[in-house]
Amino acid sequence: MICVGYVGVEAFDIILYIGRTLTTLNYPVLIVDLSETGALTKAIYHGMEMDSLEDIIHYRNINYIRKVPKDSELKDYSKGVVFIVYGHNYKENLPLKMNYLNIITDPYPSNIDKINQVLCSADVVNIKLSILVRNIITIDDFDRVKGSLTYLQDHANTRYVYHDIYDYENALRCQTSQVISFRRISSGMKKIIISEISKMLPFIKPSIIQKAFYCAGKGVT
């Protein structure tokens, strides 16, 4: 089982795109949403009388729950990928061993302050840490954010993605239509998604991951 955590501002679109591509590669995917923001809940169709606070919701080969699952429930993902979505409420000592932690922020100082609080208190020494600054307008935004991360770990990988109208429309569609579609996507977002999957599954050829990415974006399973 590969366990990937997400902390910070909303990244529901990125998580869904990565998850959808992984299912195209025949990897079982479970999203454990502890963020309480409602963003992923809005994007996942629940059906009548389905409660993701109690049970795992199955939607387009992606599985979703809003509580820490039982060991018996995790068995189905022993050869898959589990995403833990924290929002700004990072919790340690969960019964899941974290392999990767992705911290997501944007250029706003208020969100950077929240990230600093996490970096100050969290034990991330033995976790592969990445920081993504999304929705920047100029490279100066990225440089400013990077300089403001007081507790930035030396081993952390820092990246950025520009604000893009297609990325905005795709993310909006995820919630308004509950459709995971990313046919038109920025080159920066595409690079983030493919690199994340390559990091998790380094034994899969990049060409195979790219093919799965295109199929997932078109809704082809």
N, C-alpha and C positions, 0 to 999 in steps of 0.2 A: 504494500500500500504506500502510495506517495501522498503526503499531506502538505498542503500549501495554504498558508494563512494570508489574509488581506486585512490591512489596518489603514484607516484614514478616510479620505473623502470617497465618494461613491465611485465604484469600479464595476458596477453590476453588468455593464455592457461588455467589458473586457472578460469578466469571469464567464459570462454566457457564451461568448465567441470561442474562448479557449475550450470550455466544456463541450460545446457543440462539435468542435473539431476533433476532440478526443473521442467522442462517441462515434464519429465517422471512422476513426482508427480502431473501433471495437474495444475501447477501454470504458469500463463502467465508471460513471461520474456521480458523486454525491456532493451537494452543496449544503453545508451546515451554516445557517444564517443566524448569527448571534447579535447582529448589529442593531436590530429594533428600528431601522430607518424605514422599512416598508418598501424600499426600492425593488429588491428582488421579488418580494411577495407580489408586487404589482405586475411584474413581468412573467410570473409563472402561473399558468392557468390551474386553478385548484379543482374546479368542478363542484357540483352541488354537494353541500354538507361535508366537504373535505377540509380538514384543519391541519395545517402544517406544524402547528404547535404540538400536535399529538402524534401524527403519523407522517411517514415519508410520502411525498407527492411525486408521482411519476408523470413527467411531461416531456414529450419529444426526446425520449431516451436520456433525459437529465432528471436526476432525483434530488428532491429538495425537502429540507426539514428545518424548523426553527428552534431546535433544542439539540443538546448533545445526544447523539444516538446511543443505543445500547450496544454492547459488544456483539450480541446476536445479530443486530442489524448491520453492523460494520463488516460482518463476514462476507457479504456479497461484494464488497469493494476491496477485498484483500489483494487483488491484482489490478486495482484501478486507482483512481485519483479522488481524494477528498479535499474539497475547498472549505476552509473555515473563514467566514466573513465576520469580522469584529466591529466594523465601523471604527469609532474612536474609543471603543471600550475593550481594549486588549486584556485578555484574561490568560494568565499562566496556569500551570498545573492542571490542564485539561487531560483527560485520559486518551490523548492522541499525541503521538510523537511528531513534532513539526520538522519537516525537512527543509522547507523554504518559507520565508516570510517576506511578503511584498508590501512595502509601505507606499501608499498613494497620497499625494498632496497636489495642490494647485498653487498659483502664485500668491494667494491671500495670506497675509501675516497671521490672521486668526487661526487658520488651519495649520500653519507651520508651527505655531505655539503648541497646538495639540499633539503634533508629531514629536516635538521636542520632549513633551511630557512622557510619551511612550518610550522614546529612546533613552531617556534618563533612568527609567525604572525597570525596563524589561531586560531580561537576561537573554541576549541574542548572540552570545559569543560562539556557540556551537551550532548556530542556524545560518544557512545561506541567505544573506540579507540583500534585498534589492529595493531601491527607492525610485519611484517614477513620479515625475512632475508633469502633470497633464494640463492641457488647455493653456499652454504658454502662447504669447503673441510674438515675442522676440526672444532671442537667446539670452538677452539681459535678464529676463524673468527667471530663467533657469539658474543663471549665475547668482542672482540675488537669493533665490531659495536655497541653493546649495551652501552659500555663505552664511545663511541664517540657521542652518541645522547644527545647533550647538553640540549635540551629542552624536554626530555622525560617526559611525564606526569606520575604521580604516579599510575593512574588508568589504564594505558595502558597495554594490554596483549601482551607480546613479545614472538614470536615463530621463529622457523627456519626450513628449509628444505635443505637437502644436494643436491649437484649437482649429477644428475643421468642420465645415458645414455638413459634409456627408457623415462624419462621425456623430455629429449632433443629431441628425435626422435618423440614423440607425438606432441610436440609443433611445430616442423618443418613441420610435416604432416598437421597440421591445416592450414598452409599458402601455402604449395606446392600443396596440393590436395583439400584444402577447405573441409576437412573431420574432424568432431569432434569425434575423436576416441582415447580411452585411455584404451584399453584392458590390456596392460602391463604398469603398472605404479608403481612408487616407493611407499613403505609403508608410507613414510613421506608425499608425495603428496596426497595419499588417505586419510590420517588422516586430512590434512588441509581441503580438500573438504568436507568431511563428518562433521567435526566439524563446518565449516562455515554454512552449511545448518541446523545443529542442533541448532546453535545459533539463526538463523533467524526463525526457525520453531520448538520451543522447545516442542510443543504439539504433534509432530509426533514421534512415536517410533523409536529408533535408528535402529532397524532391518528393518523397512520399508524404511528408508533412505538408508541403505546399499543395499537393494535389488534394489532400484531405481538407485543407483550409478552403480551397475553391469550391469543393463539393458541399461543404458545410454551409458556406455563405449563400449558395443557391438553394439550399434546402434539400440537397441530395444526400441520402444515407448510404 
